[in-house]
Amino acid sequence: MKPVSATAPDTAGSAGTTILVVDDDALIAMSTADMLEDLGHRVLDASSGSQAIEILESGVQIDAIVTDHAMPGMTGLELAIRARELRPGIPVLLTTGYADLPPGSALELPRLSKPYQQRDLDEKLSKLLQGARHARPSGPPEEAAG
């Protein structure tokens, strides 16, 4: 898989964004990355939650995360919690092959059921990115984050 790609055409309304794809299944990760690049996004990929955290800690620009839920070592929900500690408010789309997640999930995340098509991924991610843009203040923050 390619760590970064910026060669895809700018075809989507939210194109030009950088998406971190996290999946322990290399074929699914590659397929998701290809779909996102085809939509005009730049893609970084990680094969585990801990690798994704390293990428987030590096300071590289990430506009959203698309993560599998069922991964060894760190679930997608656990990754989302850690990611938001590092980058408050970062949009996270959880992909899962399970109908329901375990009870007691601390976060309510938008979900995309596997298997999914490019149009489904585009629709969910576009809504997520649009919601994140509206949630961010356009000027300086009103109060400092601690």
C-alpha positions in Angstrom: 0.0 0.0 0.0 1.1 3.5 -0.6 1.7 5.6 2.5 0.6 8.9 0.8 -1.0 9.6 -2.6 -1.8 13.1 -3.9 -2.2 12.1 -7.6 -5.9 11.4 -7.6 -8.2 13.7 -9.5 -10.2 16.4 -7.6 -13.7 15.0 -8.2 -15.5 15.2 -4.9 -16.9 18.2 -3.0 -14.7 17.4 0.0 -11.7 16.4 -2.2 -8.3 17.4 -1.3 -8.7 16.2 2.3 -6.3 13.8 3.9 -7.9 10.6 5.2 -6.2 8.1 7.5 -7.4 4.6 6.7 -6.9 2.0 9.4 -7.5 -1.6 8.8 -5.6 -4.8 9.7 -6.8 -6.5 6.5 -4.4 -5.3 3.8 -6.9 -6.1 1.0 -9.7 -4.1 2.6 -7.3 -1.2 3.4 -6.1 -1.1 -0.2 -9.6 -1.2 -1.6 -10.7 1.6 0.7 -7.7 3.7 -0.1 -8.3 3.2 -3.8 -11.9 4.3 -3.5 -10.9 7.4 -1.5 -8.1 8.3 -4.0 -10.6 7.9 -6.8 -12.8 10.4 -5.0 -9.9 12.8 -4.9 -8.7 12.4 -1.4 -5.1 11.9 -0.2 -4.7 8.7 1.8 -2.4 7.7 4.6 -2.8 4.1 5.8 -2.1 2.2 9.0 -2.5 -1.5 9.6 -3.1 -1.1 13.3 -4.4 1.3 15.9 -1.0 1.8 17.4 0.4 2.7 13.9 -2.4 5.1 13.4 -1.6 6.8 16.8 2.1 7.1 15.7 0.9 8.9 12.5 -1.4 11.2 14.5 1.4 12.0 17.0 3.8 12.9 14.1 1.7 16.0 13.5 0.9 15.3 9.8 -2.4 16.9 8.6 -5.3 14.4 8.9 -8.8 15.6 8.1 -10.6 12.4 9.0 -10.1 8.8 10.0 -11.8 5.7 8.4 -11.2 2.8 10.7 -12.1 -0.8 11.0 -13.7 -1.7 14.4 -12.4 -5.3 14.9 -8.6 -5.1 15.0 -6.2 -6.9 17.3 -4.6 -4.8 20.0 -6.8 -1.8 19.7 -10.4 -1.6 18.4 -11.7 1.2 16.2 -13.6 2.6 19.1 -10.4 2.6 21.3 -8.5 4.3 18.4 -11.2 7.0 18.1 -10.9 7.8 21.8 -7.1 8.0 21.6 -7.3 10.0 18.3 -9.6 12.6 19.9 -7.3 12.9 22.9 -4.6 13.9 20.4 -6.8 15.8 17.9 -10.1 16.9 19.6 -13.0 16.8 17.2 -11.3 14.8 14.4 -14.0 13.1 12.4 -14.0 9.3 12.7 -15.9 6.8 10.5 -16.1 3.3 11.9 -16.4 0.5 9.4 -17.6 -2.8 10.7 -18.9 -6.2 9.6 -20.9 -6.5 12.9 -24.5 -5.5 13.2 -24.0 -4.2 16.7 -21.1 -3.0 18.6 -20.5 -4.1 22.2 -22.7 -2.4 24.8 -21.2 0.5 26.8 -19.4 2.1 23.8 -18.3 5.5 25.0 -18.6 7.1 21.6 -21.4 7.3 19.2 -19.6 7.2 15.9 -21.0 7.2 12.4 -20.8 3.6 11.0 -20.5 2.1 7.6 -21.3 -1.6 7.3 -19.0 -3.9 5.5 -19.0 -4.7 2.6 -19.6 -1.2 1.3 -19.5 0.5 -2.1 -17.6 3.6 -3.1 -20.9 5.7 -3.2 -21.7 4.6 0.4 -18.2 5.5 1.6 -18.4 8.9 -0.2 -21.8 9.7 1.2 -20.9 8.9 4.8 -17.5 10.6 4.6 -18.9 13.7 2.9 -21.5 14.1 5.7 -18.8 13.6 8.3 -16.4 16.1 6.8 -19.2 18.7 6.2 -20.3 18.3 9.8 -16.8 18.8 11.1 -16.3 21.9 9.0 -19.5 23.4 10.4 -18.5 22.5 14.0 -15.1 24.3 13.7 -15.1 28.0 14.4 -13.9 30.1 11.6 -12.0 32.5 13.8 -9.8 32.1 16.8 -11.2 29.6 19.5 -13.4 31.2 22.1 -11.8 29.3 24.9 -8.5 27.5 25.1 -8.5 23.8 25.2 -6.7 22.4 28.2 
